[in-house]
Amino acid sequence: MAAVGGSSSPSSPAPPWPLRIVIFPCLAFGHLLPLMKLAERLASRGHRVSFVSTPGNLARLPSPAAHVDLVPLPLPLINGLPDGTESTNTVPQSKLNLLFQAFDGLAAPFAEFLADACADERRRPDWIIVDWVHHWAAAAAAEHKVPLVMFLHNATAMVKDPATVVPRYESGQGEEQFHSDQGGTSIAQRFLSVLERCALVSTRSCVEWEPDILPQVAPLLHKPVVSFGLLPPTPGGVNSEEEDATMRWLDAQPLGSVLYVALGSKAPLRVEQLHELALGLELAGTRFLWALKKPSGVADDDGELLPPGFQERTQGQGLVTMGWVPQITILGHGNVAAFLTHCGQSSILEGLVFGRPLVMLPFFGDQGPNARLMEGKKVGLQVPRDEDDRSFDRHGVASAVRAVMVDEETRSVYVANALKAQEIVADKELHERYIDDFVEQLRSHTADGSSTGA
């Protein structure tokens, strides 16, 4: 009979040793949040994680799990950078270069933290995980001979599919951004410096999600690529804080009738484009719940964010809220039928974990590639844009909304494929296996001595 109570025989193999891992995301919540989720999944397996960021960013993150130590590094003051700015979510595009300058000012404090940790064998990190902008963190890791993982948000933005048509307004944007100067060092220099020094590249993806794209990344970068799964959002119930007017309004709507609209906090929309979006929602005629955030770069004297009379005319049709909303709770609500999104990776996954088809309005970075990936999966439709200046109008918004929300023939296709995508996104066992495989890759590289960068 097997022993009871967790005792093991003398011949049982020793349990695997816990790893000590430093995770240092860039100053963007689209990276901070998923990497904190990775930290928690690693900590749940007994590994010790030091999670590094600025005090303000750490304060805005959910309370960490046990075995996750928060390491605050104060951001240096930079002339011209607004007080309290510690992330890309709170800085206009025109000040982004200053945020990079401040970010690079963390090089010395991080090097000091790492030197102290490496001086104590009980604290010495086995691995450091950073974004591709941390060229100075990569240099510090190399100095102390601590192996490095470079984090890529997803594979889609790395691989150009020759069969996919890229809009003119986007085709030159990526190359321009890659070579643009940020804080005195180009994006290209940052990326290549981290890539050269890393032992592994990791990505928030899985082959089930990107079967044609993910296998191309390792040959492209000439580095081993290890996925740790999609880190799917955890559906949650409504708590007392969330039982507000927004949720009461949603509760009162018919089943499967509402379009949830949220474009994040960084959508570079001019006021006139906000007006077109609003008028498009009105023209579509469907119920909507719009979590509206003032776009970065819009000045207080640029005029009203919504068209005159819009809220009065749509009083029985929709609700616009400017405050915080429980997005995951809303997307999981049975009265929500679809999601109009800017196509940040986290937002896409939050919609598809509930099988919500998408109306897509991408703006920059990996949002365009993400939207094309979703169109390829036929889980939604992009709002038509002008090829030269990426503008859109109310008629294009209304047409896309109706195709996803109203037209029975097209909606049935998007719903069916969103439910297929849900099977992947919501498969917790699948993504936990990817975390386990990621840990085993870290262990094997550490054990065989192949953990130094190229």
C-alpha positions, 0 to 999 in steps of 0.5 A: 500500500502506498505511503500516506502523508507525503513521505517518500522512500529513500529511493525517491528522486529529490524534488526539483530545486526552486528557481530564483527569477528576476522579471523586469517588464518595460513601463507599459501595463500591456507588459506589466500585467501579463508578466505579473501573471507569469510571475504568479504562475511561476510562484505557484510552483514554488519558484521565487520571483523578484518583480522589478518596476517603479513604485507607482506601477507596482502600486497599481498592480494587483497584490502579488502572490506569495513568493513574488517580491516587489522591487521598486526602483524610483524613476529619475526626474526628467525635465519636461516629463509630467510629475507622476508619469511612470508608464506609457499609459499616462504619457502622451506620444510627444513625451514618450522620448522623455519616458525612455530617458527616465527609463534608461535612468534605471540602469544604475539602480538595477545594476546595483540591485543585481550586484547585491543579489549576485553577491549572496548565493542564497539570492543569486538569480538563476534567470532574468526576464526582460523586455527587448528595450532593456539593453542596459539590463542585458549588459548587467546580466552578462556582467554577472553571468546571469542568463537572460530571457528576452520577452516578446509580447507575441509572435504575430508582430515579428513575422510578416505573412507574404499572403497578408495585405498590410495597409499603406499607412502601416507598412512604413510605420513599423520600419520607421518606429524600429529605427526611431530614436527613443531616449538616445538609443534607437529601438533597433539598437535596444532590440538587437543588444538584448537579442544578442545577449539572451539565451532564450526568447519567450513569448506569450503565445502557443502553437495552437494559437499561432500555428503558422507563425510561431514556428518561424520566429526561432529561425528568424531570430536565430535563438531558441523560442519558448512559449509560456502560453496565453496566460488567459484572463481569469473570469471573475464575478461582480463584487461590491465595488463593481455593483455600480450604475454601469453594471445595473444598466447592463443587467437591465439590457436584453440577453446578448444585445450589447456591444462593449466598446473599449479602446484602451487608454492610449488610442491616438484619436483626434476629437473628430475621429471620436465623433465619427466613432460615436456617430457610427455607434448611433447609426448602427442602432445596436445597444452599446456600453462604451468605456471611454477614456480621454485619448492621450494628446487630446487637450482640454480645449480641443472640444467635447469628446462626444458630438453635441446631443449624442448622449441625449439621442442615444439615451435609450440605446447606449451608455457612455462611462468615463470611469473605471469599469470591470472589463472582464466582468462586463465581457463575461456578462450574458447581455454582451454580444460582441467587443469593439476593441483596439486589438491589444493582445490582452483585450483580444484574449479577454474578449475571446475567453468568453467567445465574444466576436470582435469589431476591430479598430487597431492603431499602432504597434502590434495591434494591426498584426493582431487584428489581421490574425483575428481576421484570419481566424474569422472571429471578427471584422475590422472597421474600414480605414483610409489607406493613406491617413488611417481615418475612418468614418461613421458609415464604416463603423456602423457597417462593421458593427452591424456585420458582427452584431445584426446581420444573421449570416455574417454574425453566425460565422463570427460567433462560431469562430469566436467559440472555436477560439474560446476553446484554446484561450480558455483551456487552463490545462493547456496553458498550465502545461506551457508554463511547466514546459517553460520552467523545464526549459529554464532548468535544462539550460541552467543544468547543461551550462548553455545559459549564456547569450550569443 
